[in-house]
Amino acid sequence: MQLITIQNKIYEINGIKVMLDFDLAELYEVETRVLNQAIKRNIESFPEDFMFRLTKEEWEELFSQTVHISSSSQIVMMDLPKNRTGKYLPYAFTEHGVTMLASVLKSPKARKMNIAIVRAFVALRRTLLNLEDFQIQIKDLESKYDSQFEDIFEAIQFLMTENKEIATQNERVKIGFKK
């Protein structure tokens, strides 16, 4: 499975990057019910900072943020099932929770998929760090060069004002051919 496909299944809920149980079940090629049964048999391996069930409000917020558009667009289409309500709201797994799934789901497919998912989380984190570094560099450049640009803007403003005064003078000597 491609890294991009996995990254498209990583959502942000309350500032935390998570993957949902039905997406993980799809990646592991098992039914969501089977995945959740395996987790319930090993629930002590999944504390709250590894896995939590979404509230109705979190689910509705996540669903309201989804964008459904044509596949030719660059915006990612998130395909969330609409009929998740009540006690069947999805579980959300943090990066640590997804890693813990490796100890619960022992099939070769699960191990390979866990490696791919961990790589997707790492790539996403690296991208976010690069973005933060880029923002810091821009702020540094702005603070370093703002005063210089201020001087340039003042000079341009002065030249524009000076040119207006010259253009309005009636005492200009006309040049060119005279008849």
Protein Blocks (a to p, Z undefined) as FASTA:
>chain_A
ZZklmmmmpcceehiacddfklmmmmnopafklmmmmmmmmmmmmcfkloccddfklmmm
mmmmpccddfkbmbdcddddfklghjlbccdddfklmmmmmmmmmcfklmmmmmmmmmmm
mmmmmmmmmmmmmmmmmmmmmmmmmmmmmmmmmmmmmmmmmmmmmmmpmkbccedjdZZ
